[in-house]
Amino acid sequence: MSDYGRAEPASSVRPALILSGVAIVVIVGLALGGVSTWFIATSAAFSFAAIAYLAAAPARAGAAAPVVTRETPAASLAMARDVLEALNDPIVIVDAKGRVLFANHASEPIVGTGIERKHISSVMRTPDVLEAVNRVLANGVPEEIEFSFLVPVERYYRANIVVVPQVPAEGNLVMIQVHDLTSVRRAEQMRVDFVANASHELRTPLAAVSGFIETLRGHAKNDEKARETFLGIMSVEASRMQRLIADLLSLSRIELNEHNPPSEVVDVTAVLRDAAAVLAPLAAVDHVSIVLEAHEALFAIGERDELIQVFQNLIHNSIKYGRDGGTVRVGFGRAPGDNRREASGFVSVSITDEGEGIPREAIPRLTERFYRADVKRSRERGGTGLGLAIVKHILNRHHGRLHVESTPGQGSIFTVFLPASNGQTRVPDSQGYGE
């Protein structure tokens, strides 16, 4: 009789069909979207436990190994692992001794790679989560824990920890499902900060505009000279409020996405040429020249639009606070990384002005919201006090750095470091803008 018509032993077919059925339910539920993530993960975890039991059954009974078919426990195991890998939420499964049995790809940012068979305490150094895992192992009661990582960028998570009984009563499995709350937390903080900052910074220009409106309605109603003067001031204050709101919204958007690093490769020298070209007319008003040093193309990992915003803010600051008729110089270079994670090193961009410089005690506070080393001059030049805060948060998202050097009376150097990326190089011509 051919293999096609031969009946398989019940000991191999029935368990295999059961496991395949569980895996199929999981996959169908995932495809239809009608089954919760917890049901999917729990079903997959049950598949693991059942597989372990079935694999050990022949040895315990002294029976021969089951016939291998397409519906074997090994196939179900692979299917269950594929299901868990398809989940967007991190999933970690540990045994009764706290050893990691499985961790899907989504969990790598939290626990790293190659962690199976390691103890959970060696890969997740979060005391609250570890204590909850121990409690769930001891009493079987599910728990929900919130935790956070503060470096390199603040991230917030919620861990749901549940016990999954094994088929053979040899201890329980514990499944840790982690959900990223960072976007939710940032949105909440963004609303709070926007209300606080907007109410504080808009109070002065709104008061000024309201005062001028009352004056124009009152004794200056028929004073043409006063009306023109007041309308000019009101226009300036309205423009300031527009810039402030635009910067606040821009900063809020950047902070909301700060925990998602970019993956594109950009030519930093080309970005600087575009940023300098846009600012050339503004520099010409103050008779300032923007000069880019000649350098081969430098490739970094980043988002082009955000990097243009970084360099426009820095060059604009150098124009505003530099010397009338002076020069803003842009230089390029490379810098080594400090650790294995930074093996490719950094691309560096330095922006040098010829202004009055920044007091040493003010440098650490430059990237704070609304901090101004020279309040009077900043407001006279239309500054909102948010430019360098925007630069800081964009660089945080890019895993970059900002270094500031300044000598009073001689000028300042703002140097940006961005993670380097390999790419083809070419040598551009030296270009000057605003000369």
C-alpha positions as CSV (number, residue, x, y, z in Angstrom):
1,M,0.0,0.0,0.0
2,S,1.4,3.5,-0.8
3,D,2.2,6.0,1.8
4,Y,-0.7,8.2,0.6
5,G,-3.3,5.6,1.6
6,R,-1.6,4.4,4.8
7,A,-3.2,5.5,8.1
8,E,-0.8,7.3,10.5
9,P,-0.6,6.1,14.1
10,A,-3.1,8.0,16.4
11,S,-0.2,8.8,18.7
12,S,1.4,11.0,16.0
13,V,-1.6,12.3,14.1
14,R,-4.0,13.5,16.8
15,P,-1.5,15.6,18.8
16,A,-0.2,17.1,15.6
17,L,-3.7,17.9,14.4
18,I,-4.5,19.5,17.8
19,L,-1.4,21.7,17.6
20,S,-1.9,22.6,14.0
21,G,-5.5,23.6,14.9
22,V,-4.3,25.9,17.6
23,A,-1.8,27.5,15.2
24,I,-4.4,27.9,12.5
25,V,-6.8,29.6,15.0
26,V,-4.1,32.0,15.9
27,I,-3.2,32.8,12.3
28,V,-6.9,33.2,11.2
29,G,-7.6,35.4,14.2
30,L,-4.6,37.6,13.4
31,A,-5.7,37.9,9.7
32,L,-9.3,38.7,10.5
33,G,-8.5,41.1,13.4
34,G,-11.3,39.7,15.4
35,V,-9.2,38.1,18.1
36,S,-7.3,40.0,20.8
37,T,-3.6,40.2,21.0
38,W,-3.7,38.4,24.3
39,F,-5.7,35.5,22.8
40,I,-3.2,35.2,20.0
41,A,-0.2,35.3,22.3
42,T,-1.7,32.9,24.8
43,S,-2.7,30.4,22.1
44,A,0.9,30.5,20.7
45,A,2.3,30.1,24.2
46,F,0.0,27.1,24.7
47,S,1.3,25.6,21.5
48,F,4.9,25.8,22.9
49,A,3.8,24.1,26.1
50,A,2.0,21.4,24.3
51,I,4.9,20.8,22.0
52,A,7.2,20.4,24.9
53,Y,4.8,17.8,26.4
54,L,4.4,15.9,23.2
55,A,8.2,15.9,22.5
56,A,8.8,14.3,25.9
57,A,5.9,11.8,25.8
58,P,7.6,9.1,23.7
59,A,10.5,9.1,26.1
60,R,8.3,8.8,29.1
61,A,6.2,6.0,27.7
62,G,9.2,4.2,26.1
63,A,7.4,4.4,22.7
64,A,9.0,4.8,19.4
65,A,9.3,8.2,17.9
66,P,6.2,9.3,16.0
67,V,6.2,9.2,12.2
68,V,7.2,12.6,10.8
69,T,4.5,14.2,8.6
70,R,3.5,17.6,7.5
71,E,1.3,18.0,10.6
72,T,4.1,17.2,13.1
73,P,4.6,19.2,16.3
74,A,7.8,20.6,14.7
75,A,5.7,22.3,12.0
76,S,3.3,23.7,14.6
77,L,6.2,25.0,16.6
78,A,7.6,26.9,13.6
79,M,4.1,28.2,12.9
80,A,3.6,29.4,16.5
81,R,7.0,31.1,16.5
82,D,6.1,32.8,13.2
83,V,2.8,34.1,14.8
84,L,4.6,35.6,17.7
85,E,7.2,37.2,15.5
86,A,4.4,38.8,13.5
87,L,3.2,40.7,16.6
88,N,4.1,44.4,16.8
89,D,4.2,44.3,20.6
90,P,7.3,42.8,22.3
91,I,6.6,39.3,23.7
92,V,8.9,37.5,26.1
93,I,8.2,34.0,27.6
94,V,10.2,32.7,30.6
95,D,10.0,29.4,32.4
96,A,9.4,28.7,36.1
97,K,13.1,29.4,36.8
98,G,13.0,32.7,35.1
99,R,15.0,31.7,32.1
100,V,14.0,33.2,28.7
101,L,12.4,30.6,26.4
102,F,11.4,32.9,23.6
103,A,11.6,36.6,22.7
104,N,10.2,38.0,19.5
105,H,11.9,40.5,17.2
106,A,9.8,43.4,18.5
107,S,11.4,42.9,22.0
108,E,15.0,43.5,20.8
109,P,15.0,47.2,21.7
110,I,14.1,46.3,25.3
111,V,16.0,43.1,26.0
112,G,18.5,42.9,23.2
113,T,19.3,39.9,21.0
114,G,20.5,36.3,21.7
115,I,18.9,36.2,25.1
116,E,17.2,32.7,25.0
117,R,18.2,30.5,28.0
118,K,19.5,33.6,29.9
119,H,17.8,34.6,33.1
120,I,15.3,37.4,32.7
121,S,17.1,39.5,35.3
122,S,20.2,39.7,33.1
123,V,18.4,41.1,30.1
124,M,15.7,43.3,31.6
125,R,17.1,45.3,34.4
126,T,13.9,46.9,35.6
127,P,13.2,46.0,39.3
128,D,9.4,46.6,39.1
129,V,9.0,44.2,36.2
130,L,11.3,41.5,37.7
131,E,9.5,41.6,41.0
132,A,6.1,41.3,39.2
133,V,7.4,38.3,37.2
134,N,8.4,36.6,40.5
135,R,5.0,37.3,42.0
136,V,3.2,35.9,39.0
137,L,5.3,32.8,39.1
138,A,4.5,32.4,42.8
139,N,0.8,33.0,42.8
140,G,-0.4,32.9,39.2
141,V,-2.2,36.2,39.4
142,P,-1.7,38.4,36.3
143,E,-0.2,41.9,36.9
144,E,0.2,45.1,34.9
145,I,3.3,47.2,35.5
146,E,4.4,50.6,33.9
147,F,8.1,51.4,33.6
148,S,10.3,53.7,31.6
149,F,13.8,54.1,30.2
150,L,15.4,57.6,30.5
151,V,18.4,57.2,28.1
152,P,19.3,57.7,25.3
153,V,15.7,59.0,24.8
154,E,12.8,58.8,27.3
155,R,10.6,55.8,26.5
156,Y,7.5,54.7,28.5
157,Y,6.1,51.1,28.5
158,R,3.3,49.0,30.1
159,A,4.1,45.3,30.8
160,N,1.2,42.8,31.1
161,I,2.4,39.7,32.8
162,V,0.4,36.5,32.8
163,V,1.0,32.9,33.8
164,V,0.5,30.2,31.1
165,P,0.1,26.7,32.6
166,Q,2.3,24.0,30.9
167,V,0.6,20.7,29.8
168,P,2.8,18.6,32.1
169,A,2.6,20.1,35.6
170,E,6.3,20.9,35.9
171,G,6.0,24.6,36.6
172,N,4.4,27.5,34.8
173,L,5.4,29.6,32.0
174,V,5.2,33.4,32.3
175,M,4.5,35.6,29.3
176,I,5.4,39.3,29.3
177,Q,3.7,41.5,26.8
178,V,5.0,45.0,26.5
179,H,3.1,47.9,25.0
180,D,4.9,51.2,24.1
181,L,3.2,54.1,25.7
182,T,5.8,56.7,24.6
183,S,3.6,58.4,22.0
184,V,0.7,58.6,24.5
185,R,2.8,60.1,27.2
186,R,4.5,62.6,24.8
187,A,1.1,63.7,23.5
188,E,-0.1,64.3,27.1
189,Q,3.1,66.3,27.9
190,M,2.9,68.2,24.6
191,R,-0.6,69.5,25.5
192,V,0.5,70.5,29.0
193,D,3.7,72.2,27.7
194,F,1.9,74.0,24.9
195,V,-0.7,75.5,27.2
196,A,1.9,76.5,29.8
197,N,4.4,78.0,27.3
198,A,1.8,79.6,25.0
199,S,0.1,81.3,27.9
200,H,3.4,82.6,29.3
201,E,5.0,83.8,26.1
202,L,1.9,85.2,24.4
203,R,0.8,87.2,27.4
204,T,3.2,90.2,26.7
205,P,2.4,90.7,23.0
206,L,-1.3,90.2,23.6
207,A,-1.3,92.8,26.3
208,A,0.6,95.2,24.0
209,V,-1.8,94.7,21.1
210,S,-4.9,95.1,23.4
211,G,-3.4,98.3,24.9
212,F,-2.9,99.8,21.5
213,I,-6.4,98.9,20.4
214,E,-7.9,100.6,23.4
215,T,-5.7,103.7,22.7
216,L,-6.8,103.9,19.1
217,R,-10.4,103.6,20.2
218,G,-9.9,106.3,22.7
219,H,-8.0,109.6,22.7
220,A,-5.8,108.6,19.7
221,K,-8.8,107.9,17.5
222,N,-8.2,110.9,15.3
223,D,-4.4,111.1,15.7
224,E,-3.1,109.9,12.3
225,K,0.6,109.9,13.3
226,A,-0.1,107.9,16.5
227,R,-2.3,105.5,14.6
228,E,0.5,104.7,12.1
229,T,3.0,104.2,14.9
230,F,0.7,101.9,16.9
231,L,-0.3,99.9,13.9
232,G,3.3,99.3,13.1
233,I,4.0,98.0,16.6
234,M,0.9,95.9,16.5
235,S,2.1,94.3,13.3
236,V,5.4,93.5,14.8
237,E,3.8,91.9,17.9
238,A,1.4,89.9,15.7
239,S,4.3,88.6,13.6
240,R,6.1,87.6,16.8
241,M,3.0,85.7,18.1
242,Q,2.8,83.9,14.7
243,R,6.5,82.9,14.9
244,L,6.1,81.8,18.5
245,I,3.1,79.6,17.7
246,A,4.8,78.1,14.6
247,D,7.9,77.2,16.7
248,L,5.8,75.8,19.5
249,L,3.9,73.5,17.1
250,S,7.1,72.5,15.4
251,L,8.7,71.6,18.7
252,S,5.7,69.7,19.8
253,R,5.7,67.6,16.5
254,I,9.4,66.9,16.9
255,E,9.1,65.8,20.6
256,L,6.2,63.6,19.7
257,N,8.3,61.6,17.2
258,E,11.6,61.9,19.1
259,H,11.7,58.2,20.1
260,N,11.6,57.0,16.5
261,P,15.1,57.4,15.0
262,P,15.3,58.1,11.2
263,S,16.8,55.5,8.9
264,E,17.4,57.5,5.7
265,V,20.9,58.3,4.4
266,V,21.4,62.0,3.5
267,D,24.3,64.0,2.0
268,V,25.1,66.5,4.8
269,T,27.2,68.8,2.5
270,A,24.2,69.0,0.1
271,V,21.9,69.8,3.1
272,L,24.1,72.6,4.2
273,R,24.3,74.1,0.7
274,D,20.5,74.2,0.5
275,A,20.2,75.7,4.0
276,A,22.8,78.4,3.2
277,A,21.1,79.2,-0.1
278,V,17.7,79.9,1.6
279,L,19.3,82.2,4.2
280,A,21.6,84.1,1.7
281,P,19.0,87.0,1.1
282,L,18.6,87.4,4.9
283,A,22.4,87.5,5.4
284,A,22.7,90.1,2.6
285,V,20.5,92.5,4.6
286,D,23.1,92.5,7.4
287,H,26.0,92.4,4.9
288,V,27.0,89.0,6.2
289,S,28.7,86.3,4.0
290,I,28.0,82.6,4.5
291,V,31.0,80.6,3.3
292,L,31.0,76.8,3.0
293,E,34.4,75.1,3.1
294,A,35.0,72.6,0.2
295,H,34.8,69.0,1.3
296,E,33.9,65.7,-0.1
297,A,30.3,64.6,0.3
298,L,29.6,63.3,3.8
299,F,26.8,60.8,4.4
300,A,24.8,60.6,7.6
301,I,21.8,58.8,8.9
302,G,19.0,61.3,9.2
303,E,15.8,63.0,7.9
304,R,16.6,65.6,5.3
305,D,13.9,68.1,6.2
306,E,14.7,68.0,9.9
307,L,18.4,68.4,9.3
308,I,17.7,71.5,7.1
309,Q,15.7,72.9,10.0
310,V,18.7,72.3,12.4
311,F,21.2,74.0,10.2
312,Q,18.9,76.9,9.2
313,N,18.4,77.6,12.9
314,L,22.1,77.5,13.6
315,I,23.1,79.6,10.6
316,H,20.3,82.1,11.2
317,N,21.5,82.5,14.8
318,S,25.0,83.2,13.6
319,I,23.7,85.8,11.2
320,K,21.5,87.5,13.9
321,Y,24.2,87.5,16.7
322,G,27.3,87.8,14.5
323,R,29.0,91.0,13.4
324,D,27.5,93.2,10.7
325,G,29.6,92.8,7.6
326,G,31.2,89.6,9.1
327,T,31.4,86.1,7.9
328,V,29.6,82.9,9.0
329,R,31.8,79.9,8.1
330,V,30.6,76.3,7.8
331,G,33.2,73.5,8.1
332,F,32.9,69.8,7.7
333,G,34.8,66.8,9.2
334,R,34.6,63.3,10.7
335,A,34.8,62.2,14.3
336,P,35.3,58.7,15.8
337,G,32.6,57.0,17.9
338,D,33.0,56.3,21.6
339,N,31.8,52.8,21.7
340,R,30.9,49.8,19.5
341,R,27.4,51.1,18.9
342,E,29.1,54.2,17.2
343,A,31.5,52.1,15.2
344,S,30.9,54.1,12.0
345,G,31.8,57.4,13.8
346,F,30.2,60.8,13.2
347,V,29.9,63.4,10.6
348,S,30.7,66.9,12.1
349,V,29.5,70.3,10.9
350,S,30.8,73.4,12.6
351,I,29.2,76.8,12.2
352,T,31.4,79.8,13.3
353,D,30.4,83.4,13.7
354,E,32.2,86.6,14.5
355,G,29.8,87.9,17.1
356,E,30.2,89.1,20.7
357,G,30.3,85.5,22.1
358,I,28.3,83.8,24.8
359,P,29.1,84.0,28.5
360,R,30.5,80.7,29.8
361,E,27.7,80.3,32.4
362,A,25.0,80.7,29.7
363,I,26.2,77.9,27.4
364,P,24.7,74.9,29.4
365,R,21.3,76.6,29.3
366,L,21.2,77.5,25.6
367,T,18.9,74.6,24.5
368,E,16.3,75.3,27.2
369,R,12.9,76.5,26.0
370,F,12.7,80.3,26.0
371,Y,16.2,80.8,27.4
372,R,18.0,83.8,25.9
373,A,21.5,84.8,26.7
374,D,20.7,88.3,25.5
375,V,17.0,88.9,26.0
376,K,16.8,92.4,24.5
377,R,18.8,91.6,21.4
378,S,16.9,88.3,20.8
379,R,13.5,90.0,20.9
380,E,14.7,92.9,18.7
381,R,15.9,90.4,16.1
382,G,12.6,88.4,16.2
383,G,13.8,85.4,18.2
384,T,11.3,83.2,20.0
385,G,13.8,81.5,22.4
386,L,12.9,78.1,20.9
387,G,15.3,77.7,18.0
388,L,18.0,75.8,19.9
389,A,15.4,73.7,21.8
390,I,14.2,72.5,18.4
391,V,17.8,71.8,17.4
392,K,18.4,69.7,20.6
393,H,15.3,67.6,20.1
394,I,15.9,66.9,16.5
395,L,19.5,65.8,17.3
396,N,18.2,63.6,20.1
397,R,16.0,61.9,17.6
398,H,19.0,61.4,15.3
399,H,21.2,60.2,18.2
400,G,23.4,63.2,17.4
401,R,25.1,65.8,19.6
402,L,25.6,69.6,19.8
403,H,28.8,71.1,21.1
404,V,29.1,74.8,21.8
405,E,32.4,76.8,22.2
406,S,32.5,80.6,22.6
407,T,35.0,83.2,23.4
408,P,33.6,86.6,24.5
409,G,34.5,89.3,22.0
410,Q,35.6,86.8,19.3
411,G,32.5,84.7,18.4
412,S,31.0,81.2,18.8
413,I,31.3,77.8,17.2
414,F,28.3,75.5,17.1
415,T,29.3,71.9,16.1
416,V,26.8,69.2,15.2
417,F,27.7,65.5,15.3
418,L,25.5,63.1,13.3
419,P,25.9,59.3,13.0
420,A,27.9,58.6,9.9
421,S,26.8,56.3,7.1
422,N,29.0,54.8,4.3
423,G,28.3,56.1,0.8
424,Q,29.9,57.2,-2.4
425,T,31.8,60.4,-2.2
426,R,32.3,63.3,-4.5
427,V,34.1,66.7,-4.1
428,P,31.9,69.8,-4.5
429,D,33.2,73.2,-5.4
430,S,33.8,75.8,-2.6
431,Q,30.8,78.1,-2.5
432,G,30.0,81.4,-0.8
433,Y,26.7,82.9,-0.1
434,G,25.9,86.5,0.6
435,E,29.3,87.8,-0.6
